Amino acid sequence: MLGEERRQSLLFEKRSKNFWKFLAAPLLTVALASAMPMPRVLHFSMYPYIPEAADAALKIKQGFEDSHPGVLLHITFNPNYYDPSPDAHGVLNEDADVHEIDAIFLRDFIDAHKLSPFSRGFAASLVPLVPLADAAARAGGELVAIPHWLCSDFLFYRASEWGLNTVHSLAGLKAALHPQVPGDGLLLDMAHDALGELVLSLRLGERAGAGQAVAQLGDPPDEALIQSLQQILMLEPQGFGRSADYDARAGFYARQFARRAGSAFIGYSEATHDILDETATSCRQDDHCLAASDIGIGGWPFSGATGRQNVWVDMYGIDARVHGDLHKDAEDFIRYAMRAETYRALLVPQPGGVPRYLLPARDDLYRDPALLQSAPLYPQFRAIIDHGVVVSAAQLESRLRAAAAAADAALPMSH
């Protein structure tokens, strides 16, 4: 999961002070209670770029420790998650017992022999996974990690005004949108690192296979690619797309879509949370911000009739140095995290709250009544990702960064 989520790391320190205090309190309690046996500590490095991440971590920690009193779950967020350089200690170079791994790094984890195999029968004991996610987490036919979330870019549009769910080409989008008209254009972050994923998705939309699309990331941007990027940029309202300021604001484009700054928006499923949160917490009644019933969902709009859209998978992996009782604790934690009840605790909001709209890797949850009652758009997202493709390759993050830099240099800074 790339793009905008990376930039949320700047918000963690501000938003998580109470969370870190909560994590530290059990350690102090254990230290003072010298007569009590010291629990084992399991370090989980949680994927940080999800809506209300600190609140989600608290729910996970409390639920797991309540059901496993002999284990203290220590949860951390890695602010340099996507940085592949060893000195940055990103996810590939971090010290943790359980990692939450974006598929972008899975091949690197495998090549570095950084994953511990699961015990016999463990993976088979888990419920059926979304087939796309299950296939993405395998190497040599064996599950080497356990899928948790799926992620992909979707086309959001104002359902009452635009029938964009059938648009699969740049030409179709150009015919439907009129960015010179206020409130009628495409909202999409096209600044800096966000361009890497856009370039990869455009290559896949050209009907290139995953391997071919990755190989093309190393090529200088050709004229056709630059032209496509420029045409997409011209669909944006004046001032949007290439702004470094807007790029640095987490959720900015989704929240502008909620305020009808554009008639369409491209983002991850969890951007639905930001859209609805903006409406619920920041809009006046006379702002006429979008409600859930106003939102239409379509697939990646530049895939062509036969192209496939890119899907990312976040998955749990146990570090190779973990053995014995700690390895069992790690598997117990993953089993707990994959329970339907745990997913519901994270995905079904409290009364008056806004759903996170993260896409679960459990197949059955897309038919779960409790989940669908609070987040009815899930079946639409699922129908789209079932036709996607997961890209994973060695040093893929570095390749995406290089592709982003080349595309960034070829595009104007504004339009």
DAWO-V447339 format. One record per backbone hydrogen bond with DSSP energy under -0.5 kcal/mol. CO is the residue of the C=O (numbers start at 0). NH is the residue of the N-H. If there is no record, write none. Layout:
CO | NH
CO | NH
//
This chain:
1 | 4
2 | 5
2 | 6
3 | 6
4 | 7
5 | 8
6 | 9
7 | 10
7 | 11
8 | 11
8 | 12
10 | 14
11 | 15
15 | 19
16 | 20
17 | 21
18 | 22
19 | 23
20 | 24
21 | 25
22 | 26
23 | 27
24 | 28
25 | 29
26 | 30
27 | 31
28 | 32
31 | 33
32 | 35
39 | 41
39 | 71
40 | 42
41 | 43
41 | 73
42 | 44
42 | 96
42 | 97
43 | 45
43 | 75
44 | 99
45 | 77
47 | 49
49 | 52
51 | 55
52 | 56
53 | 57
54 | 58
55 | 59
56 | 60
57 | 61
58 | 62
59 | 63
60 | 64
61 | 65
62 | 66
63 | 67
67 | 70
69 | 39
70 | 72
71 | 41
71 | 73
72 | 74
73 | 43
75 | 45
76 | 78
77 | 80
79 | 82
80 | 90
81 | 83
82 | 89
84 | 87
84 | 88
84 | 89
85 | 88
89 | 92
89 | 93
90 | 93
93 | 95
96 | 318
97 | 44
98 | 100
98 | 316
99 | 101
100 | 314
101 | 104
102 | 105
102 | 106
103 | 395
104 | 108
105 | 109
106 | 110
107 | 111
108 | 113
109 | 112
113 | 319
118 | 121
120 | 124
121 | 124
122 | 125
127 | 362
127 | 363
129 | 132
129 | 133
130 | 134
131 | 135
132 | 136
133 | 136
134 | 137
136 | 143
136 | 144
138 | 141
141 | 138
141 | 143
144 | 146
145 | 315
147 | 360
148 | 313
149 | 358
150 | 311
151 | 268
153 | 155
153 | 266
154 | 297
155 | 264
156 | 158
156 | 295
157 | 160
157 | 161
161 | 163
162 | 165
163 | 166
167 | 303
168 | 172
169 | 173
170 | 174
171 | 175
172 | 176
177 | 180
180 | 183
184 | 262
184 | 263
185 | 187
186 | 265
187 | 189
190 | 193
191 | 194
192 | 195
192 | 196
193 | 197
194 | 198
195 | 199
196 | 200
197 | 201
198 | 202
199 | 203
200 | 204
201 | 205
202 | 205
202 | 207
203 | 206
203 | 307
208 | 212
209 | 213
210 | 214
211 | 215
212 | 216
213 | 216
214 | 217
215 | 218
221 | 225
222 | 226
223 | 227
224 | 228
225 | 229
226 | 230
227 | 231
228 | 232
229 | 233
231 | 234
232 | 235
234 | 185
236 | 239
239 | 241
240 | 189
242 | 246
243 | 247
245 | 248
247 | 249
248 | 251
250 | 254
251 | 255
252 | 256
253 | 257
254 | 258
255 | 260
256 | 259
257 | 289
260 | 182
262 | 157
263 | 186
264 | 155
264 | 266
266 | 153
267 | 270
268 | 271
269 | 272
269 | 273
270 | 274
271 | 275
272 | 276
273 | 277
274 | 278
275 | 279
276 | 280
277 | 281
277 | 282
283 | 286
284 | 287
290 | 293
291 | 294
293 | 158
295 | 156
297 | 154
299 | 302
302 | 306
308 | 388
309 | 152
310 | 390
311 | 150
312 | 102
313 | 147
313 | 148
314 | 100
315 | 145
316 | 98
317 | 115
318 | 321
322 | 325
322 | 326
323 | 327
324 | 328
325 | 329
326 | 330
327 | 331
328 | 332
329 | 333
330 | 334
331 | 335
332 | 336
333 | 337
335 | 338
338 | 342
339 | 343
340 | 344
341 | 345
342 | 345
342 | 346
343 | 347
346 | 348
349 | 352
357 | 359
358 | 149
360 | 129
361 | 364
362 | 365
363 | 366
364 | 367
366 | 368
367 | 371
368 | 372
369 | 373
370 | 374
374 | 377
376 | 379
376 | 380
377 | 381
378 | 382
379 | 383
380 | 383
380 | 384
381 | 385
383 | 386
384 | 387
388 | 310
388 | 390
389 | 391
392 | 395
394 | 398
395 | 399
396 | 400
397 | 401
398 | 402
399 | 403
400 | 404
401 | 405
402 | 406
403 | 407
404 | 408
405 | 409
406 | 410
407 | 410
//
